[in-house]
């Protein structure tokens, strides 16, 4: 959560039953404004997993996750600036 009461959650979600691929999604919650906004974040073209978030007091956030194509493993990051109230 940043200093303005904004929080981000992220999770891994199964993308398909047959191929069992996972994607990473995130939502932004504006606690002071009592609202929720999907920040339009969806990642993972292969098997994405283990999402993590860090947010500082100035509203700068980073979402990290790993992704594999079963041959190589890669770490990915998405940087987000949270809205000002």
N, C-alpha and C positions, 0 to 999 in steps of 0.2 A: 504494500500500500504506500502511496506517496503522501506528501504532506497535505494534499487537498482532499484526501478521503477517496481517491480512486484506487481500485484494486483490479488486478488481472488474474484470471484463472486460466489454466491450460490443461489439456488432457489429450490422451491418445485414444482414437476411436477406430474401430474396425471399419474398413472401407468397402470390403466385399466379402461375401460368404465363400465363394468358390476359390478365389485367389488368396484370401486371408491377408490382404495388405492393410497396413495401418496408416493413419494420417494424424497430424497434430492440428488441434483447433484451439482457439482462445476467445474469451469474452472479456470485455471491460465493464466493470461495475462502478457507477458514479454514486457513492454512498450518500454524499451530501445532497445530491439532486434526486435521490431515490429512483435511479434509473439503471437500465442495463443496455449496453450497446455491443453488438457483435462487431468486433474490430475488423472483420473481414479477413481474418488470418486463418489460412488453411494451408498446410504444407505436407509434403511427403509424397513423392512419386514412387517410392519403393516401400520398404517396411520401416516406418518411422516410429520411434519409441523414446521413452525416458525424457519427457519434456520437463524443463525447469525454468524458473523465472527469477530475475533479480530486478528490483526497482529502487531508485534512489529518491531522496526527498524532493528533487526538482522535477520529477515526472519523467525521467528517462528510464526506459525498461529494456530488457533484453530477454528473449525467449531462446533457449538452447534445446537442441534435441539431437539424437543420433539417427542415422538412416543407413540401411544396408541393402545391397542387391544380392546378398548371399555370397558374393565374391570379395567385396570390399566394404569397409565400414567408414563412414564419414560423420563429422560433427558439423551441424548447421546452426546459424544464429539469425535472429530477426530483431532489429532494433526498432523501438516504438517510442514516440513522444506522446505522453498522455495529455489530454486537453486541459486547458486552464479553465477554472470556474468562472 
